[in-house]
């Protein structure tokens, strides 16, 4: 009897759990996907850590409260940086890194629009003896345009590779689309990304052409916020180290973990700043010997660099929603970039 009651209770609890999970999945579809669910948990954990670090310093540091009353601008700027960092984080995580399928769709739509415009601009022919009306089947035109969509994308992409290249060598085996240079298929997103840098688990998406600038600004704001928070923790421990031992232990542990985060963020910020100034990506730097079009290029030569100033301008001032695809440099351009700098090159700002 007890075994039957136990089995009945187990089945009822299981059914109740399944009903609750089904309702959660119905209201929050992202929870049904394990990958999106883990990314959501990481986002919640990251935001919670932000509020914990900032909340504890305001709870325990009475001197900071008094300073806020006397100089409210100090705390206002700090809180403004705090919330702007969180806003930048969510903007980066919800932005598109620039998928090849989206770029291909835009190219095909523009090409089809141009051809529709050219067809509609043709006026019916007429003569004095009578009018001759040329009727065009719109369904047949749209069918032809759809059939030629792939060829327009193929021609555009193959012009970026050296003459004689085969489309098979640059076709993704997963997406079955022709990849422009500097593109890689992300197995986490299951899409090809333009100027693929890396897949960041903390923001839950790839870092690529579309959101690399936002990612850099997020790292910059996160680094500034962490440094300021670390200064507040050090100031508290400097003047209140002997007041309460358990509070001191909490503050020291939080400061230790925060110091590790600051070192990591500073290194990450410097690393991505170097990538931006040389027009590289993390994938190109780490996997340089495995990428076919970068194998024979010396490590000190940056094939896609246009100079520091131009690289910074293209990175910071690029218009949103515009897909940029760079062709592979020719042998003459690579030879020019591999040439060592001279005094005349420095005076003429060749590096810029």
N, C-alpha and C positions, 0 to 999 in steps of 0.2 A: 504493500500500500504506500509506504514512504517512497519507494523507488518510483512508483507511478506519479505521485504528487511532485517529486523532484523533477522528473522528466517533463511533466506538464508545465511546471513553473519555468523550466529552462526554455521550452518551446515558446511560451507566452512572452518571456523577456526578449527572446530573439526576434519574435514578430514585432514587438514594440520598438525594438532598436532599428529594425529594417524600415518600419513606417516613419520613424523620426528621420532616419537618413534619407529616405525618399523625399520627404517634405523639404529637407534642407537642400537636396540636390535640385528640387523643383524651383525653389526660390533663389538659390545660388548655384547656377549651372557650373561655375568654375570649380566647385568642390568635387564634382564627379570625375574630373581629370586628375590623376595622381600627380602629374608634373605641375599643373597649375595650382594644385592644393599645397604642394611643398613650397612653391614660390610664394604663395600667399602667406604661409606660416612664417617664412623668412622675413617677409615684409612686416608682418605684425610684430615679430621679435625685434626687428631693427627699430621700428618706431617706439616700441615699449622701452628699449634701452635708452633712447634719446630722452624720453620723459622721466625715466628713473634717474639718470645722471643729473639732469637739470633740476628735477624736483627735490632730490636729496640735498643739494647745495642750498636751495632756498629754505628748506625745512630746518637744517641744522645751523646754518650760518646766520646768526642774529646781526652781525656787523654788516652783512650784505643788505639786510632788510633796512637797517638804519641808513646805509648809504643810498638806498633806493629812495628813501623819503627825502633826503637832502639833495641828491643828484638823480632825479628820475630819468634823465637822458641816458645815463650809463646803462641802466637795466633795460631801457626801451630799445637801445641799439642791440643789446645782447639778445633779447627776445625776438627782435626783428630778424636777426641773423638765424636764430633757431627755427622760426617758422618758415623763413625763405628757403632754408636748407631742406626742410621736409617737403615744401612745395616743389622745389627743384628735383627732389628724389622721385616724387610721383609723376612729374612731367617727363622725366627721363624713362621711367619704367613703363609708361603708357605710350611712348613715342615709337614709331616704326624705325627700325635700323636701315631700311631701304632694301626691300626684297626685289629680286630679279623679276619675279612674275608681275609685280606692280609696275616696274619700269617697262617691261615688255608690253603690258596692256596699254600704258600711256603712249608708247611709240606707235603701236598698231592703231590706236584710236586717232592719233594725229595724222597718221598716214592715210587712214580711211577717210577722215574728214577732208583732207586736201584733195583726194581723188573724187569725193562726192561734189566738192565745190567746183572742180574742173569740169565735171560732167554736167552739173546744173547750169554752169555759166554759158554753155553752148546754146545759142538761140536756134529755133527751128528755121530751116532754109525756106525761102520763098522765091517766086518768080512772077513775071507779069502774066503769063498764060494761065497760071494756076498756082496754088500753094501746095508745097510738098512738106508734109509733117512727118518728122522722124520720131517714131515712138520707141521708147526704151523701156524694157522690162526692169522695174526696180528690184524685184526679187532676184533676177539674174545678176544684177549689179552687186547687190549685197552678198550674194553667194560667191561671186568672183573676188570681192574684197576680203571675205573671210578666208578664202582659199589662198590669197596672197599675203595674209597677215604674217605668216611665219617667214616668208621670204624677205619681207622688209626688215624684220628683226635680225635675220641671219646676215643680210648684207651689211647692216649697220655694225654688227658685232665683229664680223670677219674683217672689216676695214681697219679694226684696231689691232689685228694680229699681222705678223709678217706675211708677205705674199706667198702663196703656195700652201698655206696651212689648211688642214682639213677640219671641217666642223665637228667630226667625230672626236677629235682630240680634246675639244673644249666643251663637250656636251656632258651635263651632269647625269650620272647614271641613276640618280634618285628622282630628281624632278623632270628629267628628260627635256631640259631647256639648255639653250646655248649660253654659256657663261661668258660675260665680258671679263677682261683682265681685272685682277685683284678681287675676284669673287670666290667665295667658298660656300659649300653646303654645310649648314649647321644641323647636326643630328638632333639637338635638343629642340630646336624650332621646326625642324623638318622642312626647311626652306633654304634657298640660296640667297646669300646676303651680299650686297654690293660693298666693296671695301671692308670686308669682314675683319674685325679686330679680335674679338673674343666673345664668348657667351658668359655673361655675368649672372651668377645665380642670385645675387642680392637684389638686383633689379628685375630679375625674372625674364630677361630678354637678351638679345644679342646687342653688341655695340658695333655699329657699322657706320656707313656714310650718313644716314639720316639722323642719328642721335649721338655721334661721337662728340660734337661740340657741347651738347647738353650734359653728357657724361663728364667731360672735363670740368665744366662749371660746377657740377654737383660735387666732384672730388675737391675742388678748390674751396667751396663753401663748407664742406664737411671738415676739411683740414683746419680752416679758420675757426669753426665752432669748437672743434676738439681742443685746439690750442688755448682758446679763451676759457673753456671749461676747466682745462688743466691748471691754468693760472689761478682760477677761483679756488680750486681744491688746494693748491699749494699755499695760497694766502690764508685759507682757513686753518690748515695744519700748522702754519707758522705761528699763529697767534692763539690757537685754541688746542694745542696738542695735548695738554694735561687735564682738560676739564672732565672728559668722560671717556674711559678706556674703550668701551664697546663702540662708541661713535667713531673714535680714532681708528679702530680696526677696520670698520666699514669704509671709512674715507680712504685709508691707505690701500685697501684691496681694490677699490674702484679706481683710484689714481694709478695703480700699477697696470691694470687692464687698459685704462685710457692711454697710458704712455705707450704701450705696445701698439694700440690703434693709431696713435699719432705718428709713430715711426713708419708704420705700414702706409698710412695715407700720404705722408711726405714723399716716400720713395715712389709711390704710385703716381703722385702728381708730377714729380720730376721726370719719371719715365715717360708718361704720356706727353709731357711738354717737349721732350726730346723727339718723340715720334711725330708730333705735329710740325716741328721746325724742319724735320727731314722728310716729311710727307711719306711716312711709313705706317704700317700697322703692326700690332703685336704678332699676328699670324705670320706676316712676311718676315719679321725679324727672327722669330723662333724657328720657323720651318723654311728658312731661305733655301737650304740645299735640297729640299723636297719639292719646291715649286718649280715646274719645268722652265718658265721664262726667267727665273732668277738664278739658275744653277751656275751659269758661266760668268756671272757678274761678280767682280771683287766685292768683298764685304764693305769696304770703305766708300763704295760708289752707291749713291742713292738714285736709282733709275727714274723715279717719278718726282724727284725734287725739282722745284722751279726757283729755288732761292728762298732764304728764310722769310723775307718780307712777303713775297708772293704766296708762300705756303701758309703763312699766318693769315693773310687776307682771304685766301680761298677757304680756309678753315672757319674763320670767324664771321665772314661777311657773305657766305653762301646763302642764297635764297632758299627758304623752306619749300618743300614740295618739288624741287628741281633735281632730277636725277642726273648726276655727272658720271660719265664713263671715260676713263683715260686710256688712250692707245699705248701700246708698247713702244718704247723709244727705239729709234733706229741705231744701227751700228755706229754711225757718225756721231749721233748725240751721246751715246755711251762713251765713245772715245773722248769727246769733249769734256764730259763730266768726270772722267777718270784722270784727266790731265792735272798735274799738281799746280797749286796756286803759286803765282809769282807776285812781285811787287806791283806790277801794272794791274794785275787782277784785283788786288786789294784796293788800289786807288780807284778802279772802275766799278767797285762794289759787285764783283762777279758772284760772290757768295750770297748776295741779296737778290 
